[in-house]
Amino acid sequence: MDFYAGCVSGAVLVDEYKEIVESSGLKEVKVELKSPSSCVTSETNDPFAKMFSNFSFKDSIVSIYVTGIK
């Protein structure tokens, strides 16, 4: 359970994250959704994760790639 808490602790919405990056002074910030987070994939062998296999986290907990110009 500690790994799952660590996986998503401090997570924010993509739009909120983009605002934080822009407020740091970066311009032309682009956020690209990369993939579902590895802690919520349906292929897991982890019994804890399998308890949530009936929920679709595919577009909810994702890894992102962020670019911007300083």
N, C-alpha and C positions, 0 to 999 in steps of 0.2 A: 504494500500500500504506500510505503514511503516513496517508491520510485514513481508511482502515478501522481502523487501529490507534487513531487519535484518536477515532473514532466509538464504539468500545467500551472504550477504555482506562479503567480505574477503575470499570468497571461492576460492580455488585453484584446479588445476587438481590433480588427485590422485598421479600421478608420481612425480609431483612437491612437493606435501606434503611429500611423502616418502623421497625425497632428503633432505628436510628441517629436518625431524626427524633424518635421518642418519648423517647429518652434525652436529647435536647436540651431537654426540658421541655414539648413540645407534647402536648396531650391530644386525644382523639377523632380520631386520625390516620386518614385514609382515603386509599387509593391506588387510582386508577382507571387501568386500562390504556387507553391512547389508540389507538395504532396500531403496526404494525411499524416499527422504525427505518428511516429512509430509506436506510441503507447496506446493507440486505438485502432490498430489494423485488425481486420477480421481473421487473418491467418495466424494469429498468435496461439501459442500453446499454453499461455499463462491462464490458469483457472480463474483468477480474479477478473482478467480482461474478458474472458468468455462469458461471464455473468452479464456483460453489457453488449453482447453480440447482437441482440435484437434491436439495438439503437443504432441509428446512422450518425456517426460522428465525422463522416467523410469530409464534409464541408464546414465542420464546426471547430475542430482542433487541427490546425494545419501548420506546416512549416512555410515560411515566407522567405523571399529574396528581396532585399531593399536596395535601391540605388538612389543617389542624389548628387547634386553638384554643390560644392562648397563655394 
